[in-house]
Each structure stands twice: as C-alpha cells, then as structure tokens.
Amino acid sequence: MVYVKDKIVMPLWTCCLFIVVMNTTMFNVSLPVIIHDLQITSDLGSWVISSYSIGYALSTVIYSRLSDRIPVRKLLTVGLLILGLSSLLGLFAHNFAILLLTRILQSAGAGVMAGLGLVIASRYIPVERRGAAIALISSGSAMAFGLGPIVGGLISEYWNWNGLFAITVLVLLALPVLLYFLPRESVKTDQPFDVIGAILTVINATTLLVAITMQSWLWFAIGVISLVAHLLYIRKASLPFVNPQVFQTPGYTRLTLIGFCVLVVNLGNLFLMPLVLADLYGRSSLAIGLLIAPGAIVAAFCTRFVGRWIDRYGNMRFMIIGHLLLAAVLALFMLGLDQSALVITSGYLFFSPALSASMASLNNEASRVLPKAQIGSGMGMLQLIQFFGGSVSVAVCGLLLHSIPGVPVEEAYHVVYACLLIVCVVSLVLTIWHSRASRSGIEPLLLDN
C-alpha cells in the first residue's frame, strides 16, 4: 500500500481548497463594487457568482469520476493550471465579458481540489489517520466562509476588485510541492468515462441557467430538449455519468430536494446581504466584509463540534433545528432589513452555524441511506444538485430585484427574502417528512453501510 506524507500534503491541500472556496465569498462582498464599476445590473452581476458555483459543482463531479481512470497527478496539474492561469487573466478583466469568461475558466479548474481531496484521503492515508485528514479538509472550507468576506473587503477597498484574482494565482505555488509528494499511479482503463453524459450534464445545467437569467423561452426549450436527450441517452448507456439507480434508493430523492432548497437559501442570502448593506446603508466592501465575517467565523469554530454532536444525537434532529433557525433568521431579515445594518450581522451569527449543521447532517444522512456501491455517484450527484440550486437562486434573486412591477429595489429586498423564507419552509416540511419516514420503518436501516 502506497501512502502520502499526509502531514505535508493535507495541510497544503487544505490551503488550496481554502483559496478555492474563498473565491466565492470574496466576490460576494465585492459584487456591489463590480456592478458599479462595470455599469451592469444586479441580474447580470449575479452571473459572477452563479457561473462559478455551477461550474465548480460540475467540475468537482467530473474530476472525481475521472480519478477512476486518470492518475490524480495529471488531473491535479490540469486543474490547478487552468485555475491559476485563468486567474492571471482576471487581473486584466476590465469588462463584463472578460470577467465572466474568467470566472467560468476558474470554475473549470477549481473543482479539482474538492473533487480529489476525499479521493486522496481514501486512497493514500492510513485508516487510523484518515478521519483527521478529512476533518482538516472540511475546516478549510469553513474557514474560507469566515475569512473570505474580510479578505474580499480589504482587497476591494485598498486595491481593486481585480486584485481578488491575485489570491487564486497562489495555487500555482502549491502545484510543484503537491506533485513531488503525491505517488505516481498507473492509468486505469477498466472503468470508461462517459464523456457524452458529462457533456450533456453541462449542457443541461448551463441552458437552464441561461433561460432563467435571460427569461428566454427559447433557451428554456433548448434546455428541456437537452434534458430529454440526456434521459434517453441514460437509458441506453451502460455506465452513464449520471447514475439513475441512486434515485431508486429510498429517501435519496427527498434528500436531493432538501439539498437543492438549502443551497437556494444559502447562496441567495450570501448574494443579497452585501447588496443590502451597500444599497440601504452605503457600506464599503471592507465594512460589508467585517459585518458578515463574525457569523462565518462562528460557523467555522462550531465545525469542530458539529460532527461529534451529529454522531451523538442523530442527523435528523440537527437538520430540523438548523432549518428552524434558518427560517427564523430569514423572517428577521424580511421584516427588519431597514432597521439597522446590525440586523444582518446578528442574524448571520445564527444563520451561518445553522446552515453548516444542516449541510453536515444532510450529507451524513445521504451517505447513510446510499448503498456502498453508489456512494461515489450518489454523493457527487447530491453536490451537483445542491450547487445548481445555489446558482439558480443567485440568478433568480438578481432578476427579482429589478423585475417586480412598481416595486423599487429598496422594497424588493423584502419580497426576495420572503421568497427565500418560503423555500426554507418547503425544505423544513421535506425534512420532517424524511425524519418520520425513517422512524416509521418505511425506509428500514438495512441500507446502512
């Protein structure tokens, strides 16, 4: 058995993942400045976030599936080069077209860190140290949500939002070190990669997002046609990229719907908070980062305890508690946005930890219900659907802010938060339904791993 020097590889991997995840939160707080500088509307500006989110989700699944066939070292080289070089392009992005292209290219490389992190931990770290390695990776993501708003605010305040791309260029420095310590693998050819299925998945997600953002029935029709074509293809493919068998697992479809709704709520709120603080209170990017950061830092601190609590008290209890807190905070935002900027800060102190607990419980529950043979494809599909929900949310929120007849932007924020609250309540109902189905024995525990 070949092992890696995990005391070197995993901390460095965590730092790279930290940068990749922070690449979302940095741009969230800088979005008002980007919209102002490029003279674009918030619905176009939403693509700065949603294009990266959906591309990141798609590339994460693709890199993960490719690791069964292509050596990790080659995938890592391709991914980090794409991410680093596209970030260099972003330093000179002074119009929306170049900015959007850069974000799409970034997302194509960024997924390598999330997609291969668990693969490396599972293959090359002894079981007695594997749990610590996986926890270290998770802490990188949590800290990115905590420090991202501050870093983004500082760079936008004292440099320019183009400077945000300089942070992601740093991943190129880690590439030679990782390549030195990662083992050389032989190419695997026993599991062919479904290229056509992967392309169809990308087309499905992209066309539907474009249809929503552009409010185009033509693009919607193209998206539906591509979806039908994909479904017909899956019926004939022997090893399709999207494994339809996972949806036959009792409870899995409910969990994907819950994951979709939770990411709608999360990324929708992350998109709205900086705009509210800029539009209603005139806060700068740095001030926005400082107001949002405390909640994310609390969530990062709680991450070390959440897993232990979930193991002790169960997934469903924390999913329900998390949803109740999310709904309460959204109601607070809906009713009290125009009272004080501290409403955002205080609300996010509860929102962020509740979101982390809900997501950890959801992913743990999904791994519980999925058979061992479907863990990889099932968890990958769950992540893809989650991030697609987040991307749709950002696009729709951007549209609603400017498309509600007779409602100024300042009042539209209340309406959009009301919509997010409705989505959260739907997700809570699905969570309670899943909890009762599990307890009643309708979905027995023989599916446990």
N, C-alpha and C positions, 0 to 999 in steps of 0.2 A: 504494500500500500504506500503510495506517494503522498507526503504531506507538505504543506507550505509552512513557512515561518510566519504563523498567524500573528505573532506579537509585532511583526513589521507590516505584513500585508493588510491585516484587517483594520488597524488604525488609519493607514493611508487610504484604504478603500472607503472608510467611513468619512474621511475628509473630502474625498472626491464626491461622494454621494451628498454630503452636506452642501457642497457648492451647487450640485445639480438641482437639488430641491430648493435651495435658496434662490435659484434663478427664477423661480415663480414668485416668491414672496417679495423679492427686491422690486420686481416690476409692478407688483400690485400697488405699493405705496407711491411709486413714481408715475403711475398711469395718468393722474391729473396733469402733471407737467408735460408728459409726452403728447397728450391730447391738445394742450395749449400750444406747444411749440410747433407741432405739425399741422395745426389748424384742422383737426378732424373731429368727427362726432364721437360720442361715447360708444355707439354701436360698432363703429369701425375700430375704435380703440380696444374694444373687448377682444378683438382678434389677436392682439398682442399677448393676451393671457390664454385664450381658448386654443389658439393654434399650437402653442407649446404644450398645453395639457393633453390634448388629444394625440398629438404626435409622440409625446413622451409615453403615453399609455400604449400606443400601437407598437412603438419600437421596443418597449420593455418586453412585451409578449413575443415579438419576433426574435429578439436576441436570446430569450430564454429557450424558445423552441429550436433555434439554430444551434444551441450549445450541445444538443444531442448528436450533431452531425459535423460541426466545425470546431476546431480547437479554441478554447477560451482565449488564448493569447492573440489569435488572429482577430477574433471578434472585438476584443478589448482595444486592439490597435486601431481598427477601423472606426469604432465608436468614438474613442477619445480624439482621434484626428479630425473627424467630422465636427465634433463639438468644439474643439479648440480653434480650428481654422475658421469655422463659421463665426465664432465669437470675435476673431480678428476683423472679419468683415463688418460686424456690428459696430465696431469703434468708429466706422466711417458712414454709418447709416443715417442720412440726413433727410430722407423722405420715407413716407409710409410703405411704399412698395419694397424698398430695400430692407426696411425694418422687419416687415412681415416675412420676407424670404429668409432673413437671418434667423428669425425665431423658429421657422419650420425646419431649417437645416440643423439648428441647435437641438431641437427635439429628436431628430433622427439619430443623433449621436448620444444624447443624454440617457436614453433608455438602457444603454449597456451597463450602467452602474447598478440600477435597480434590478435589471433582468438577470445579471450574472452573480450578484452578491450572494444570494442564497445558494446558487449552484456551486460556487467555490466553497462556501462553508460546508455544504453537504458532502462534497467530493473529497476535499483535501484537508479537513480539520478533524482531529480525533473526536469521537463522540463525547468524551468527558470534558472537552473544551468548546464544543460546538454551540451550546446554549449561550455561553458568554459572548461568542463571536456574533451570533445573530442579534443578541441584545445590543451589542455595540453598534451594529448597522442601524438598528431601529432608533437608537439615541441620536445618530447623525441626522436623521430626518426630523426628529422632534426639535433638535436644537436649531435646525435651519429655519423652522417656522418662528422660533423665538428671536433669533438674531437677524434674520432676513429683513424685516421691516426697518431695523436700525441701520444696517449696512446700506440698504437701498436709499434711505432718507439722507444719510451722511453724504453718499456719493452724489446724489441728485442736487443736494444743497450746495456743496462746495466744489463740485466739478461740473458734471453734466450727466444726463441720463445715459449718454453713450458710454460713460465710464463704467456702467454696470457690466458691460461685456468684458471688461478687463479682468473681472473676478473669475469668469469661466475659462479664460485663457490659461489660468493657472493649472488646469488639469493636465496640460501638456507636460508640465514639470514632473508629474507623478508617473507618467507613462513608462519611461525607461526603468524606473525603480520597480514598478509592478511587473514588467516583463522579465526583469532579472530574477525575481523571486518566485514567479509562477512556474509550475512544472510544464515541460513540453508534453503535448498529447499527440496521439496518433489520430488521424481523421477517421471518423465513424461513418460508415455508409449503410448500416443495417436499417436505419430509420430515415427514409426520404423526407425531405422538407416540402410541404405543399406550397409552392410558390404562387400558383394560381389562387389558392384560397387566401393567402396573405394579401395579395393584390386586391382581391375582391373585398376583403375586410377593410382595407384602407379606403377603397372607393366608396363603400357603404357609409363609413363614418364621415368622410370628407363631404360627399354630396349632400348628405342630410344636414350637416352643419351650415354649408353654404346656403341651402334652401331656407333655413331658419333665419340666418343673418340677413340675406338679401330679400327675404319674403317673396321668394320666387317659386311659382307653381311649376315652372319648367325644371328647375333643379330638383324640386321635390319629386317630380315624376321620374327624373333620371335616377334619383336615389332609390325610389321604390322598385324600378326596373332592375337596378343593380342588386338590390336585396333579393328579389325573386330569382334572379340568375344565380345568386350565391346559394340560395336554398336548394335549387335544382342541382347545382354542382355538388353540394354536400351529400345529396342522396346517392350520387354515383361514385364519389371519391372513396378510396379505401382507407386512407389516413388523412382526413381533412384537417386543415389548420384550425377550424372551429369544430370541436368535438361535440356533436349533438347529444351524445349519451349522457353528458353531465346534467342536462336539463331533465333527464328522466329520474335523477336522484331525488327522492322525496325531500321537500323543503328547500332545495337549491334555488329554484326559480324565485321563491319568495325572498331569499337572501340577496339575490342579484337585484331585485326591485328595491329592497331596502338600501343596498349599497348605492344604487343609482340616485335615490332620493337624498341620502345623506350627503353625497358629493354635490348634488344640486344646491343644497342648503349651505354647505361649507364654502364652495368656490363662489357662489352667488354673494354670500356675505363678505368674503375677502375682496371681491370686486367692488362692492358697494361702500364699505367703510372708508377707504381713502377718498372716494368721491364725495361722500357726505362731509367728511372733515375739511375737504378743500372748498366745496361749494357753499356749505352752510356756515362754516366757521373761519374760512380763509386761512387754514393751517398750511404751513410749508411741508415739503416732503419729509424733512427731518422731524418736524413736530408730529406729523402723521405716524412716522415710524416709532417714535417714543410713546405715543398714545396707544398704539396697537401692541407693541412688544411685550408689555407685562403679562397679558393673557397667554401669549405663546410661550413665554418663559415659564410660567406656572405649569402649563401643559407638559413642557419638556421635563420639569422637575418631577411631575407626577408619573411620568412614563415608567420610572424605575419601580414604582409600587403597583401600577395598574395590572401588569401581568400576574403578579403574586395574588392580588385581590380577585382577579377573574378566576384563577385556578381554585381559589378557596370558596368563592361564593357563586360561581357559575356565569356563563356568558349572558343568558337572557336577563338576569337581574340588572347587570350593568348596561345592557342595551336599552332597557326600558328607562332606567334612571337617567342615562345620557340623553335620550330623546325628550324626556320631560324637561330637563334643564335647557336643551336647545330650544324647545318650544317657548319656554318662559322668557328666554333672552330675546328671541325674535319678536315676541309680543311687546317686550320692553322697548326694543328699537322701533317697532311700528308706531307706538304711542308716544314715545318720548325723545325722538330724534332731535327735535328743535328746542329742547330744553337746555342742554349743555353738551359740550364735547366729551365731558367725563362720563356721560351715559354710555358712549361707545367703549371707553376704557373699562368701566366697571362691568358692563355686560360681557365683554370679551374675556374677562377674568374667569367667568363661568363657562362661556361658550367653548373656548378652546380646549380645556380639560374634558368637558363633556363630549366633544367631538372625538378626541383621542380615545376615550374609553369606549365610545360607541363603535369606532372603527376597529379597535383591537378585539372587542367582543365579537363583532361581525365576522372578521377574518378567522378568528379561532373557531367560531361556530361552523363556518363553511368548511374548514379543514376537518371538523368532527363528522359532518354528515357525508362528505365525499368519500367514496371507496379509495383505497390506496392507489389503485391503478389510474385514477382520474384526478389525483391531487394536482399534478402539474397543469394539465389543461383546464381544470375547473377553477383553480386559483388565478390562473392567467386571464381567463375569460371574465371572472369576477372583477379583477382590477381594470380590465379594459372597459367594462360596462360602467364602473364607478367613474373613471376619468371622462368617459363620454358624457355622463350625466353632468359632471362639472363643467365641461366645455359648452354643453347646451345651455346650462344655467347662465354662464357669463354672457353668451350671445343673446339670450332672451332678455336678461336684465338690462343689457345695453340698449336693446330695442325698445323696451317698455319705458325707459326714462324719457324717450323723445317721441313716442308714438301714441300716447294716451291723449285722445282729443280733449282740448280745453283744460288740460291739467299741466301747470308749469312744472319744471324739473324739481323745484324745491318740494312740491307736494307729491310728485311722482314717487319719491323715495318711500313714502309711507305705503303707497299702493304696492310697490315691488316687494317690500318687506312683508306685507300681508300675503302675497303670493307664496313667498318662501315659507311662511308660517303654515299655510295650507299643505304644502308639500311635506313639511315636517310632521304634521298631524297624520297624513296618509301613511307615512313611514312608521309612525308610532302604532297605528292600527295594524299594519302588517307585522310589526314586531310582536305585538300581543297575540296575534293570530298564530304566529310561528311558535311562540312560547307555549300556548295552550295545546297546539297540535303535538308538540314534543312531549309534554307532560301526560297527555291523554293516552299515549301509546299508539296513536295513529301512525307515527313515524318511529318505529322501535329503534333501540340503540344497537341492533345488530349491525348497523352501518358504521359503528365506531371503528376507529383504526387501532 
